[in-house]
Amino acid sequence: MPERLRLVDLVNARLEQFLDERATQLGSIADDLAVFTDAGRDLLSGGKRFRALFCYWGWHAVAGTVRADDLLAELDAHPDLSSVIDAAAALEIFHAAALVHDDIMDKSDTRRGMPAAHRRFEADHARREWVGSAATYGTSSALLLGDLLLGWSDELLDSGLERLADPRSARAARGEFQRMRTEVMVGQYLDIREEVAWRDADEAELLPRAHRVVTYKSAKYSIEAPLALGALMAGGSLEQVSALRAFGLPLGVAFQLRDDLLGVFGDPTVTGKPAGDDLREGKRTVIIALARAALPAGAVRLIDELLGDPSLSDHQIATLQATIRDSGAVETTERIIARSVAEAIAALEDAPLSRSARAELIGLSDLVTRRAH
């Protein structure tokens, strides 16, 4: 635990330093541009730094040189550790960019208990009584913020990779980051496509299609890619990287399925999102596919009629939640989560990874799948 907390502190400090540098850069252009770094700071001030943690432990699993009680002292002693901190921070900025764009596409009002970025810009327009549409200004400004954060994630990653001792490791890590970025973008498209095109698919295909969205929109970039990125920065062998992928992918699936459950049943005072938010957004998740497969035709019609209506009342949300519970989909999803976690942990057995990293990854597997927000 101490090392985990120290790592989070290091990543947070690097993010603050990076944003300070970018604030100076933008300030030299126009004072008005402070809205971007201010919004970025607020967005990056939340979160559990899971991607940063998995990146570091992917590196540690291969390098295995940093003692659990000496992380801070080893920054100068290990030539590549500061590069790993940069990569871990870059993943957090990339995640922030994805959240900004995701909230626009989902028309979400909140993120982590605060206004979503596009709502923040929209409110600023309305407060100042500027001309034109506040909503259009909000969306356009948030799109630019997301694009800016994407570019900044590349800059921060490159600053770390340029300092790696082994240029081959840097090239491999860069390739992993690029693949992750592509997979997230196409996974996001598959998600929004599924919300509108699900009627075109055979009933038997709805569950595997929902699982494909889970895999590419979230599972790979949340856990598998950060692990592989860290391992490749350490010069990991094919066997080592493959073992971490075999751990990361099923755990990433479990992570997203927990998120999907929270999107339907989560407590808004804990999640920072309205109750049943995924139901109003029309998310065709694994839970919905499981429920539809288990329910009689009348109940399926109810789900299909209500799912995706942004004006759902609290009563309608409660009705949908009860219908999904009655289908047994929640219990089935919990079993899939447990099975996926077991599969992930089994992949670490006898893997050629550092003992301390294996222990920490097992601990993280519990943390990311039992969370309440």
Backbone hydrogen bonds, N-H to C=O, Kabsch-Sander energy under -0.5 kcal/mol:
donor,donor_aa,acceptor,acceptor_aa,energy
5,L,1,M,-2.3
6,R,2,P,-2.5
7,L,3,E,-2.5
8,V,4,R,-2.2
9,D,5,L,-2.1
10,L,6,R,-2.3
11,V,7,L,-2.6
12,N,8,V,-2.8
13,A,9,D,-2.4
14,R,10,L,-2.2
15,L,11,V,-2.5
16,E,12,N,-2.3
17,Q,13,A,-2.5
18,F,14,R,-2.6
19,L,15,L,-2.7
20,D,16,E,-2.3
21,E,17,Q,-2.1
22,R,18,F,-2.2
23,A,19,L,-2.4
24,T,20,D,-2.0
25,Q,21,E,-2.0
26,L,22,R,-2.8
27,G,23,A,-2.5
28,S,24,T,-1.4
29,I,26,L,-1.5
30,A,26,L,-2.3
33,L,30,A,-1.4
34,A,31,D,-1.8
35,V,32,D,-1.1
36,F,33,L,-1.6
37,T,33,L,-0.8
38,D,34,A,-2.6
39,A,35,V,-2.0
40,G,36,F,-2.4
41,R,37,T,-2.5
42,D,38,D,-2.1
43,L,39,A,-2.4
44,L,40,G,-2.5
45,S,41,R,-1.1
46,G,42,D,-0.5
46,G,43,L,-0.7
53,L,49,R,-2.4
54,F,50,F,-2.6
55,C,51,R,-2.0
56,Y,52,A,-2.4
57,W,53,L,-2.6
58,G,54,F,-1.8
59,W,55,C,-1.9
60,H,56,Y,-3.1
61,A,57,W,-2.0
62,V,58,G,-0.7
62,V,59,W,-1.0
63,A,59,W,-3.3
64,G,60,H,-1.7
67,R,65,T,-0.6
70,D,67,R,-1.8
74,E,70,D,-1.7
75,L,72,L,-1.2
76,D,73,A,-0.5
78,H,74,E,-2.7
81,L,78,H,-0.9
82,S,78,H,-0.5
84,V,80,D,-1.7
85,I,81,L,-2.0
86,D,82,S,-1.9
87,A,83,S,-2.2
88,A,84,V,-2.8
89,A,85,I,-2.5
90,A,86,D,-2.4
91,L,87,A,-2.0
92,E,88,A,-1.3
93,I,89,A,-1.9
94,F,90,A,-2.5
95,H,91,L,-2.4
96,A,92,E,-2.1
97,A,93,I,-2.2
98,A,94,F,-2.3
99,L,95,H,-2.2
100,V,96,A,-2.1
101,H,97,A,-2.1
102,D,98,A,-2.6
103,D,99,L,-2.6
104,I,100,V,-1.4
105,M,101,H,-2.3
106,D,102,D,-2.4
107,K,103,D,-0.5
107,K,104,I,-0.9
108,S,103,D,-2.1
111,R,114,M,-3.1
113,G,272,G,-1.3
114,M,111,R,-1.7
116,A,109,D,-2.4
120,R,116,A,-2.5
121,F,117,A,-2.3
122,E,118,H,-2.0
123,A,119,R,-2.6
124,D,120,R,-1.7
125,H,121,F,-2.1
126,A,122,E,-2.2
127,R,123,A,-2.7
128,R,124,D,-1.9
129,E,125,H,-0.6
129,E,126,A,-0.7
130,W,125,H,-1.8
137,Y,133,S,-2.1
138,G,134,A,-2.5
139,T,135,A,-2.5
140,S,136,T,-2.7
141,S,137,Y,-2.6
142,A,138,G,-2.1
143,L,139,T,-2.3
144,L,140,S,-1.8
145,L,141,S,-2.2
146,G,142,A,-2.8
147,D,143,L,-2.4
148,L,144,L,-2.7
149,L,145,L,-2.6
150,L,146,G,-2.1
151,G,147,D,-2.3
152,W,148,L,-2.5
153,S,149,L,-2.3
154,D,150,L,-1.5
155,E,151,G,-2.1
156,L,152,W,-2.6
157,L,153,S,-2.2
158,D,154,D,-2.8
159,S,155,E,-1.9
160,G,156,L,-1.4
161,L,157,L,-2.6
162,E,158,D,-2.4
163,R,160,G,-1.1
164,L,161,L,-1.2
170,A,166,D,-1.6
171,R,167,P,-2.1
172,A,168,R,-2.2
173,A,169,S,-2.4
174,R,170,A,-2.4
175,G,171,R,-2.2
176,E,172,A,-1.8
177,F,173,A,-2.3
178,Q,174,R,-2.3
179,R,175,G,-2.2
180,M,176,E,-2.5
181,R,177,F,-2.3
182,T,178,Q,-2.1
183,E,179,R,-2.6
184,V,180,M,-2.4
185,M,181,R,-2.0
186,V,182,T,-2.5
187,G,183,E,-2.2
188,Q,184,V,-2.4
189,Y,185,M,-1.9
190,L,186,V,-2.6
191,D,187,G,-1.8
192,I,188,Q,-2.3
193,R,189,Y,-2.7
194,E,190,L,-2.0
195,E,191,D,-1.3
196,V,192,I,-0.7
196,V,193,R,-1.0
197,A,193,R,-2.8
198,W,194,E,-0.9
200,D,197,A,-1.8
201,A,198,W,-1.3
205,E,202,D,-1.8
206,L,202,D,-0.7
206,L,203,E,-1.1
207,L,203,E,-0.5
209,R,205,E,-2.2
210,A,206,L,-2.2
211,H,207,L,-2.4
212,R,208,P,-1.8
213,V,209,R,-1.8
214,V,210,A,-2.0
215,T,211,H,-2.3
216,Y,212,R,-2.3
217,K,213,V,-2.9
218,S,213,V,-0.6
218,S,214,V,-1.3
219,A,214,V,-2.9
220,K,215,T,-2.3
222,S,218,S,-2.6
223,I,219,A,-1.5
224,E,219,A,-1.3
225,A,220,K,-3.9
227,L,223,I,-2.1
228,A,224,E,-2.6
229,L,225,A,-3.0
230,G,226,P,-2.2
231,A,227,L,-2.5
232,L,228,A,-2.8
233,M,229,L,-1.9
234,A,230,G,-1.2
235,G,232,L,-1.4
236,G,231,A,-2.5
241,V,237,S,-2.8
242,S,238,L,-2.5
243,A,239,E,-1.9
244,L,240,Q,-2.0
245,R,241,V,-2.3
246,A,242,S,-2.6
247,F,243,A,-1.3
248,G,244,L,-3.0
249,L,245,R,-2.6
251,L,247,F,-1.4
252,G,248,G,-2.4
253,V,249,L,-2.1
254,A,250,P,-2.3
255,F,251,L,-2.6
256,Q,252,G,-2.2
257,L,253,V,-2.5
258,R,254,A,-2.2
259,D,255,F,-1.7
260,D,256,Q,-2.6
261,L,257,L,-2.1
262,L,258,R,-2.1
263,G,259,D,-2.0
264,V,260,D,-0.9
264,V,261,L,-0.7
265,F,261,L,-3.1
266,G,262,L,-2.1
270,V,267,D,-1.9
271,T,267,D,-3.0
272,G,268,P,-1.7
277,D,274,P,-1.4
278,D,263,G,-1.8
279,L,276,G,-1.0
280,R,276,G,-1.7
281,E,277,D,-1.9
282,G,278,D,-0.7
283,K,278,D,-2.3
285,T,283,K,-1.4
289,A,285,T,-2.3
290,L,286,V,-2.7
291,A,287,I,-2.4
292,R,288,I,-2.7
293,A,289,A,-1.8
294,A,290,L,-1.1
294,A,291,A,-0.7
295,L,291,A,-1.5
300,V,296,P,-2.1
301,R,297,A,-2.3
302,L,298,G,-1.7
303,I,299,A,-2.1
304,D,300,V,-2.6
305,E,301,R,-2.2
306,L,302,L,-2.1
307,L,303,I,-2.9
308,G,279,L,-2.9
309,D,306,L,-1.9
312,L,309,D,-1.6
317,I,313,S,-2.4
318,A,314,D,-2.4
319,T,315,H,-2.2
320,L,316,Q,-2.5
321,Q,317,I,-2.7
322,A,318,A,-2.4
323,T,319,T,-2.3
324,I,320,L,-2.5
325,R,321,Q,-2.4
326,D,322,A,-2.7
327,S,323,T,-1.2
328,G,325,R,-1.6
329,A,324,I,-1.1
332,T,328,G,-2.1
333,T,329,A,-2.5
334,E,330,V,-2.4
335,R,331,E,-2.0
336,I,332,T,-2.2
337,I,333,T,-2.5
338,A,334,E,-2.4
339,R,335,R,-2.7
340,S,336,I,-2.6
341,V,337,I,-2.4
342,A,338,A,-2.2
343,E,339,R,-2.2
344,A,340,S,-2.3
345,I,341,V,-2.6
346,A,342,A,-2.2
347,A,343,E,-1.2
347,A,344,A,-0.5
348,L,344,A,-0.5
348,L,345,I,-1.4
349,E,345,I,-0.6
349,E,346,A,-0.9
351,A,348,L,-1.9
353,L,351,A,-2.6
354,S,61,A,-1.9
358,R,354,S,-2.2
359,A,355,R,-2.1
360,E,356,S,-2.2
361,L,357,A,-2.8
362,I,358,R,-2.0
363,G,359,A,-1.8
364,L,360,E,-2.5
365,S,361,L,-2.0
366,D,362,I,-1.1
367,L,363,G,-1.8
368,V,364,L,-2.7
369,T,365,S,-0.7
370,R,366,D,-1.2
